[in-house]
Amino acid sequence: MNDPAGSPDDGEVVEQELLDSFDESVEEGAKRLNRSLSTLSATGLMAGLDVGFGVLALMYVQQQTGSELLGGLAFTIGFFALFLGRSELFTENFLVPVTTVITKRGNLAQLARLWSVTYVTNLIGGFIVAAMLVAAYPDLHGTAVDLGDKILGRGISTESFMLAVLAGSAITLMTWMIQNADSEGGKLVAVGAFGFLLGATNMNHVVVISIKIFAGLRVGDTSYGYLDWLGMSSFAVVGNMVGGLGLVTVLRLVQIGRPHIEHRRRRPRRPRWIGGR
């Protein structure tokens, strides 16, 4: 039996759900861009701590089993903590707040503030956990040094850059899936899947590789130093942004389409005090 005249077909329903998800992203991005400095700093610091505990789990399991796959599975602990604790990685802001700026509900100065504060506090939180795990688990010293050697051994190369592009793309895809999931269970599946992918395949996510290198540096018996970390982490940031912004975010904006984006730009701004904000 045909649908009654005027009722939307499945394609129209899916398209409307996509547009609704985009609109929710715009509003969520506005909240992130308008956070106070203290809230933003605490959120970023907690994210570094969360991912740091994931790296600890990865190192411990990998050291005990010799399996990178099982280590990657253990690493998902950090991403579940990240999601359930509502903390925030630098790379998680390559999509949602960008939609807010694109629709003129925020500006580039706010975006730069969000990125810079989150990036720095992610690294500080990660360094704290790296220092603690090295002090608490002497048996992991060899694993920590080896992981840093493996990352830096790739050098500033096409391989390293592509691994960074993939990492930025993966986190931004995870963000989009979380925005579109209908249930908390669906969101957790996305978090676990991409957390495993990031941990098991040795992608160059700037915060994750920094924590691994920090751990090796805290051990002290390494062939690399902080300048090596700075060079590799800066290279990884560029690749992460190319993957997250230049690939995934741009394609999502094209998918949404200019007409809806222009419509959002013309919509009156909601007063910030509505809903208790």
Stockholm file with secondary structure:
# STOCKHOLM 1.0

chainA/1-277         MNDPAGSPDDGEVVEQELLDSFDESVEEGAKRLNRSLSTLSATGLMAGLDVGFGVLALMYVQQQTGSELLGGLAFTIGFFALFLGRSELFTENFLVPVTTVITKRGNLAQLARLWSVTYVTNLIGGFIVAAMLVAAYPDLHGTAVDLGDKILGRGISTESFMLAVLAGSAITLMTWMIQNADSEGGKLVAVGAFGFLLGATNMNHVVVISIKIFAGLRVGDTSYGYLDWLGMSSFAVVGNMVGGLGLVTVLRLVQIGRPHIEHRRRRPRRPRWIGGR
#=GR chainA/1-277 SS CCCCTTCCCHHHHHHHHHHHHHHHHHHHHHHHHTCCHHHHHHHHHHHHHHHHHHHHHHHHHHHHHCCHHHHHHHHHHHHHHHHHTTCCCGGGGTTHHHHHHHTTSSCHHHHHHHHHHHHHHHHHHHHHHHHHHHHHCGGGHHHHHHHHHHHHHTCSSHHHHHHHHHHHHHHHHHHHHHHHCSSHHHHHHHHHHHHHHHHHTTCCCHHHHHHHHHHHHHHCCCSCCHHHHHHHHHHHHHHHHIIIIIIIIHHHHHHHCHHHHHHHHHSCCCCTTGGGC
#=GC SS_cons         CCCCTTCCCHHHHHHHHHHHHHHHHHHHHHHHHTCCHHHHHHHHHHHHHHHHHHHHHHHHHHHHHCCHHHHHHHHHHHHHHHHHTTCCCGGGGTTHHHHHHHTTSSCHHHHHHHHHHHHHHHHHHHHHHHHHHHHHCGGGHHHHHHHHHHHHHTCSSHHHHHHHHHHHHHHHHHHHHHHHCSSHHHHHHHHHHHHHHHHHTTCCCHHHHHHHHHHHHHHCCCSCCHHHHHHHHHHHHHHHHIIIIIIIIHHHHHHHCHHHHHHHHHSCCCCTTGGGC
//
